[in-house]
Amino acid sequence: MSLPLLYRRVLAALVLTLAAFLIGYATATLRPDFAEKSAAAVQAATRSKIWADREAQNERSRSSLKQLIDHLQSESGYRDLLQKLIAWSKTDPAAALDFVRRYLAREHRNDALSKILADWAARDPSAAWSWTTQKLPNDYTHYDAVLAAVGKTDPATAWRFAAELAAQKPAEFAQTLYVSALRGPISTGNYAEAARLIAAVDLPPGQHPYDLSSMLAGAWGLYEPEAAADWVASLPDDGSNQRAQALVSLGVSWSKSDPQGAANFAAQLPSGTARQNMLAVALNSWAVSDPEHVGEWLLQYQQHADFDRVVQQVATTPKMADANVGMAIGWADTIISEPIRIQSLEKIVDRWMKRDPDAAAGYLRNSSDLSPETLDRLRAYFHGAEQK
């Protein structure tokens, strides 16, 4: 091979090697930026497709749901519509809610909004709360739906939402928001957490926590009355009515399952209005259904004015007054408060007079069981009633 030809081949190889090096260098230098731009383009295209697919799905949902609304004729039809709305809201809750606000009639609108919001709040509390505060800023019904749903799984977050909004609203709405936040933990039996939140609540001036305490005491007392009683007893007795109101709510709930247990607890409370109120509510239904046993229960306690309302309830129940009017009068006559005693006796005599006027008149003429003053008053009442 001649030297010029060999030279030309070597030169060509060098040129090709240099070109390859330069191309490789440029590619290596530009690849990261190119890759980033490519990834961003792919992501943008993906987002665009997702958005387009969602809008297409939303349009199909709107079309089918409008047809259901146009032919809505029953509650069963509404329940079917609601199920479809909730199913739609799982992919695009804002679109489903906007649809409800625009197209659903008033008699179903609030119910559908609350149920969709509750479902959304259980999945994404912050998003559901943000939508509600922005789109329905003065609608406490829907605040309630979201706060109650969030409070079932995350009481602290529900409480924080309520506190933040309470700081922006008029003071009188603070308790409403906190009550809504309490509904969640109470419904799941998380009573200790509800009690902790109440203890830490910071209500505006002029607002008191007794509504919150009463709500918890009533709910807790249905299932764990002894634990609820321990908590109520720990509440401050500072004139705010928090403890007194909670005792009444506890008595109402506890008496549904164990009236004697509720009465035993109430009887051990310090003398005063709180004990009187709880005794009255605790024994109300028991006295109506079984006054004899209530009477036996009362015998273990010394006569005291705090028991007057309970004794009145026992003495004036139709079951007691009709079965043994003498016993009913005897119980009523043990009442310490004169106005309550006379009121009770008049009620018993009035019922007796309507059932057996001759026997009632004979008792008032000849009785030695009552004081002369009481008899005179009852005779005057009896004769006045006869003349009407």
C-alpha positions in Angstrom: 0.0 0.0 0.0 1.3 3.4 -0.9 2.1 5.9 1.8 -0.4 8.6 0.8 -3.2 6.0 0.9 -2.2 4.8 4.3 -2.0 8.4 5.5 -5.4 9.2 4.3 -6.9 6.2 6.1 -5.2 7.1 9.4 -6.5 10.6 9.1 -10.0 9.5 8.4 -9.9 7.2 11.5 -8.7 10.1 13.6 -11.5 12.3 12.3 -14.1 9.7 13.1 -12.7 9.1 16.6 -12.8 12.8 17.3 -16.4 13.1 16.0 -17.5 10.3 18.2 -15.8 11.9 21.2 -17.5 15.2 20.6 -20.9 13.6 20.1 -20.5 11.6 23.3 -19.3 14.6 25.3 -22.2 16.7 24.1 -24.7 13.9 24.8 -23.3 13.4 28.3 -23.4 17.1 29.0 -26.9 17.7 27.8 -28.6 14.4 28.9 -29.7 15.5 32.5 -31.5 18.6 31.2 -33.0 16.7 28.4 -34.1 13.9 30.7 -35.7 16.4 33.1 -37.5 18.1 30.3 -38.7 14.8 29.0 -39.9 13.7 32.4 -41.7 17.0 32.9 -43.4 16.7 29.5 -44.5 13.2 30.4 -45.9 14.3 33.7 -47.7 17.2 32.1 -49.2 14.9 29.5 -50.2 12.4 32.2 -51.9 15.1 34.3 -53.6 16.4 31.3 -54.9 13.0 30.4 -56.1 12.4 34.0 -57.8 15.7 34.1 -59.5 15.0 30.7 -60.5 11.5 31.8 -62.0 12.9 35.1 -63.9 15.6 33.3 -65.3 13.1 30.9 -66.3 10.9 33.8 -67.8 13.9 35.6 -69.8 14.8 32.5 -71.2 11.3 32.3 -72.0 11.4 36.0 -73.8 14.7 35.6 -75.8 13.5 32.7 -77.0 10.3 34.4 -77.7 11.9 37.8 -79.7 14.7 36.1 -81.9 12.0 34.6 -82.4 10.5 38.1 -83.3 13.9 39.5 -85.8 14.5 36.7 -87.5 11.3 37.5 -87.2 11.3 41.3 -90.5 10.2 42.8 -89.8 8.5 46.1 -87.4 8.3 49.1 -86.2 5.0 47.7 -85.2 6.8 44.5 -83.5 9.5 46.6 -81.5 6.8 48.4 -80.4 5.3 45.1 -79.4 8.8 43.9 -77.5 9.5 47.1 -75.5 6.3 46.8 -74.4 7.3 43.3 -73.5 10.8 44.4 -71.3 9.4 47.2 -69.7 7.0 44.7 -68.9 9.9 42.4 -67.6 12.0 45.3 -64.9 9.3 46.0 -63.2 10.4 42.8 -64.1 14.1 42.7 -65.9 15.3 45.9 -65.8 19.0 44.9 -67.6 18.2 41.6 -70.2 16.1 43.3 -70.8 18.7 46.0 -71.1 21.5 43.4 -73.6 19.3 41.4 -75.7 18.8 44.6 -75.8 22.6 45.3 -76.8 23.4 41.8 -79.3 20.7 40.9 -80.8 19.0 44.0 -84.0 20.3 45.5 -84.0 21.9 48.9 -85.7 19.0 50.7 -82.8 16.7 49.9 -79.9 19.2 49.3 -78.7 19.6 52.9 -78.9 15.9 53.6 -76.9 15.0 50.5 -74.3 17.7 51.2 -73.8 16.5 54.8 -73.4 12.8 53.9 -71.0 13.6 51.1 -69.0 15.9 53.3 -68.9 13.3 56.1 -67.6 10.7 53.7 -65.0 13.0 52.3 -63.9 14.1 55.8 -63.3 10.5 56.8 -60.9 10.2 53.9 -59.3 13.6 53.7 -60.2 15.8 56.7 -58.2 18.9 55.7 -59.6 19.0 52.2 -63.2 18.5 53.3 -62.9 21.2 56.0 -61.2 23.6 53.7 -64.0 23.2 51.1 -66.7 23.6 53.7 -65.3 26.8 55.3 -64.7 28.3 51.8 -67.9 27.3 50.1 -70.4 27.2 53.0 -68.8 29.8 55.4 -72.0 30.3 57.5 -73.6 26.9 57.4 -73.2 25.3 60.8 -75.1 22.2 59.7 -72.3 21.2 57.4 -69.6 22.2 59.8 -71.2 19.7 62.1 -71.1 16.9 59.5 -67.4 17.4 58.9 -66.4 17.9 62.5 -68.3 14.9 63.7 -66.8 12.7 61.0 -63.3 13.8 61.7 -63.7 13.4 65.4 -64.5 9.7 65.1 -60.9 8.9 64.0 -58.9 12.1 65.0 -60.6 14.0 67.9 -57.6 16.3 68.3 -57.8 17.5 64.7 -61.6 18.0 64.9 -61.1 20.0 68.1 -58.4 22.1 66.3 -60.7 22.8 63.4 -63.4 23.9 65.8 -61.0 26.1 67.8 -59.6 27.8 64.7 -63.1 28.6 63.3 -64.5 29.6 66.7 -61.8 32.3 66.9 -63.2 33.8 63.6 -66.9 33.6 64.4 -69.1 35.4 66.9 -68.6 34.1 70.5 -72.1 32.5 70.8 -71.2 30.0 68.1 -68.2 28.6 69.8 -70.1 26.0 71.8 -72.0 24.9 68.7 -68.7 24.1 67.0 -67.2 22.3 70.0 -70.3 20.2 70.5 -70.0 19.1 66.8 -66.4 18.2 67.4 -67.4 16.1 70.5 -69.9 14.1 68.6 -67.2 12.0 66.9 -65.3 10.7 70.0 -68.6 10.2 71.9 -70.1 8.1 69.1 -67.1 5.8 69.1 -67.0 5.5 72.9 -63.8 7.5 73.3 -65.2 9.2 76.4 -61.9 9.7 78.2 -60.6 11.7 75.2 -63.8 13.7 75.1 -63.4 14.5 78.8 -59.7 15.6 78.2 -60.8 17.9 75.4 -63.5 19.5 77.5 -61.0 20.1 80.3 -58.8 22.0 77.9 -61.4 24.0 76.1 -60.9 27.7 75.9 -64.3 29.3 75.4 -64.9 33.0 74.7 -65.8 35.2 77.7 -69.4 34.7 78.7 -69.5 31.1 77.4 -69.6 28.1 79.8 -68.7 24.5 79.2 -71.9 23.0 80.8 -73.4 22.1 77.4 -70.3 20.1 76.6 -70.2 18.4 80.0 -73.9 17.6 79.9 -73.6 16.1 76.5 -70.7 13.8 77.5 -72.3 12.9 80.9 -75.6 11.8 79.2 -73.9 9.7 76.5 -71.3 8.2 78.8 -73.9 7.4 81.4 -75.8 5.1 79.0 -72.9 2.7 78.8 -70.5 3.3 81.6 -72.4 5.0 84.3 -70.0 4.5 87.2 -67.0 5.9 85.1 -69.2 8.8 84.0 -70.2 9.4 87.6 -66.5 9.5 88.7 -65.9 12.1 86.0 -68.9 14.2 86.8 -67.9 14.2 90.5 -64.5 15.6 89.5 -66.0 18.6 87.7 -65.7 22.0 89.4 -68.6 23.1 91.5 -67.9 26.8 90.9 -71.3 28.3 90.2 -71.0 27.8 86.5 -73.6 25.0 86.5 -71.2 22.7 84.7 -71.4 20.0 87.4 -75.1 20.5 88.2 -76.1 20.2 84.6 -73.9 17.2 84.1 -75.5 15.4 87.1 -79.0 15.9 85.7 -77.9 14.4 82.3 -76.1 11.5 84.0 -79.2 10.8 86.1 -81.5 10.7 83.0 -79.2 8.3 81.2 -78.3 6.1 84.2 -81.9 5.7 85.3 -82.7 4.1 82.0 -80.6 1.1 82.8 -80.3 1.1 86.5 -82.5 3.6 88.4 -81.6 2.3 91.8 -77.8 2.6 91.0 -78.5 6.2 89.9 -80.5 6.9 93.0 -77.8 5.4 95.2 -75.2 7.7 93.7 -77.5 10.7 93.9 -78.2 10.0 97.6 -74.5 10.2 98.5 -74.1 13.7 97.0 -73.8 16.7 99.2 -77.2 18.1 100.2 -78.4 20.8 97.8 -80.0 21.5 94.5 -77.7 19.2 92.5 -78.7 16.2 94.7 -82.4 17.2 94.5 -82.3 17.4 90.7 -80.5 14.2 90.2 -82.7 12.3 92.7 -85.8 13.6 90.8 -84.6 12.5 87.4 -83.0 9.3 88.5 -86.2 8.0 90.2 -88.8 9.5 87.9 -89.5 6.5 85.7 -88.9 4.0 88.6 -91.4 5.7 90.8 -94.0 5.5 88.0 -93.5 1.8 87.3 -92.7 0.5 90.8 -93.6 3.0 93.5 -93.6 0.3 96.2 -89.9 -0.5 95.7 -89.0 3.2 95.5 -90.8 3.6 98.8 -88.8 0.8 100.3 -85.6 2.4 99.0 -86.5 5.7 100.6 -87.0 4.1 104.0 -83.2 3.7 104.4 -82.7 7.5 104.3 -83.5 9.9 107.0 -86.3 12.4 106.1 -84.7 15.3 104.3 -86.0 18.1 102.1 -83.8 16.9 99.3 -86.0 13.9 98.9 -89.3 15.9 98.8 -89.7 15.8 95.0 -88.9 12.0 95.0 -91.5 11.3 97.7 -94.0 13.5 95.8 -93.4 11.4 92.7 -93.9 8.2 94.5 -97.0 9.3 96.4 -98.8 10.8 93.4 -98.2 8.1 90.9 -101.6 6.7 89.7 -100.4 3.2 90.5 -99.8 4.1 94.2 -102.8 6.5 94.5 -105.2 3.9 93.0 -103.9 0.8 94.7 -103.4 2.1 98.2 -104.6 5.6 98.7 -103.9 5.5 102.4 -100.3 4.7 101.8 -100.1 7.4 99.1 -101.5 10.0 101.6 -99.1 8.7 104.3 -96.1 9.2 102.0 -97.2 12.7 100.9 -97.6 13.7 104.5 -93.9 13.0 105.2 -92.9 15.7 102.7 -91.1 18.5 104.6 -91.9 21.4 102.3 -95.4 22.6 103.0 -96.2 23.8 99.5 -95.0 20.5 98.0 -96.8 18.5 100.7 -100.2 20.3 100.2 -99.8 20.1 96.4 -99.2 16.3 96.6 -102.1 15.7 99.0 -104.5 17.8 96.8 -103.4 15.8 93.7 -104.1 12.5 95.5 -107.5 13.6 96.9 -108.5 15.0 93.6 -107.8 11.7 91.8 -109.6 9.8 94.6 -112.6 12.1 94.5 -113.0 11.5 90.7 -112.8 7.7 91.3 -114.8 7.4 94.5 -116.2 10.7 95.8 -118.0 9.2 98.8 -114.9 7.4 100.1 -112.9 10.5 99.7 -115.4 12.7 101.5 -115.7 10.1 104.3 -111.9 10.1 104.8 -111.8 13.9 105.0 -114.6 14.0 107.5 -113.2 11.3 109.9 -109.4 11.1 109.3 -107.1 11.4 112.3 -104.0 10.7 110.2 -103.4 14.3 109.1 -103.0 17.5 111.1 -106.2 19.7 111.6 -104.6 22.4 109.5 -103.9 20.0 106.6 -107.4 18.5 106.8 -109.1 21.9 106.8 -107.1 22.9 103.7 -108.0 19.6 101.9 -111.7 19.9 102.9 -111.8 23.4 101.4 -110.1 22.1 98.3 -112.5 19.2 98.1 -115.6 21.3 98.5 -114.3 23.8 96.0 -113.7 21.1 93.5 -117.2 19.7 94.1 -118.8 23.0 93.3 -117.1 23.4 89.9 
